[in-house]
């Protein structure tokens, strides 16, 4: 748009202004001629020259000497209100002041036998002879610029209309281009969201125009195809490992346990065999956890998410782990609110909360406290919180402990594989929930404790009319308010 304005301005000054400048140069040159003639031959010669030039009709002249007036402007009516002095300039010294003027004069109109106004511009100034300080005459030399001014108006209107059209077209094209760009970007965002949900079969649409966005879509689709092949290969490898190793490990544990049972009670080798069987069981649990995390991260079981009330599940977990807390010398309390609806998988939700409660029981020292609660946060989202007053996790390590096989130095003496929090994080991600670790219940030993929160997105319930009875009933929907 700026370049268009510069172009229009150059066109205006190159047409209208150049024509007016040419007129001004002709007037100035003619004024100098008459001024020289006045200085050399006197007013009679100037009067004669003005009369001749007025008769040719090429210009407009007005010459006044004493009480005599000569020139075609002396016989034409000039509107006094239209006479404007545009600016003044000095020629020689301050006594010889000339002024540029613009005026409107009237001439006879042959069509309606009346007068017609026309515009003129010229130079008006005094005439002196030698060093005489008295003004002996006045001279005005002008040109009719009606045609040039009309052309100036036409050009100006054309420029304004062209500028308005250019602006409108520029805004329209900018809107269309930005809308097209934003729609493609939004399509890429939706694609990324679908891929993150586990729909690895989704691809970006292409228009085969060869532009930057089309090339981006092509490279993105190639990348997604490569990722899909890797994921399928990983699932195949995981299933193969599960098929090939799970059965031998299970048989190994069974044989170890059977061999230990067949031994005499006082045989110390039986304890060794039982311990080896337990280790094999731990290997099976670790192996199952790794496979489950991989499948959850791939988006499996997302289609099994249903709307449910989490209170009965959490009540059962509280009832299950309260005796375990008493056996460990811990106090347990549950604050589970009603009227919560989650889009969740019952088994995965139960496993995630159970893992967090077991961790709290495992790491909270004797005499500590464990709390389980279900409540709404400030945004109205449902959040499940497990609090304890154990050693806690440093703020710098809270993100790292969600990775696989990560265990802090303080917890290496405890039994475990470092997959519990990674599994909880995978389950939360499958539910599009936030898994946040923070400070828990402070204790007398200046420990901050640990809080583990799973914050679920809100679920919007839809009312649908039952076809058979015509009653309004609540139908489950997986419409989440992110």
Secondary structure by P-SEA (a helix, b strand, c coil): caaaaaaaaaaaaacaaaaaaaaaaaaaaaaaaaaaaaacccaaaaaaaaaaaaaaccccbbbbcccccccccccccccccccccccccccccccbbbbbbccccccccccccbbbbbbbcbbbbbbbccccccccbbbbbbbbaaaaaaaaaaaaaaaaaaaaaaaaaaaaaaaaaaaaaaaaaaaaaaaaaaaaaccccbbbbbcccccaaaaaaaaaaaaaaaaaaaaaaaaaaaaaaaaccaaaaaaaaaaaaaaaaacccccaaaaaaaaaaaaaaaaaaaaaaaaaaaaaaacccccccccccaaaaaaaaaaaaaaaaaaacbbbbbbccccccccccaaaaaaaaaaaaaaaaacccccbbbbbbcccccccbbbbbbbbcccccccccccccccccccccccccccccccaaaaaaaaaaaacbbbbbccccccccccbbbbbbbbbcbbbbbbbbcccccbbbbbbbccccc
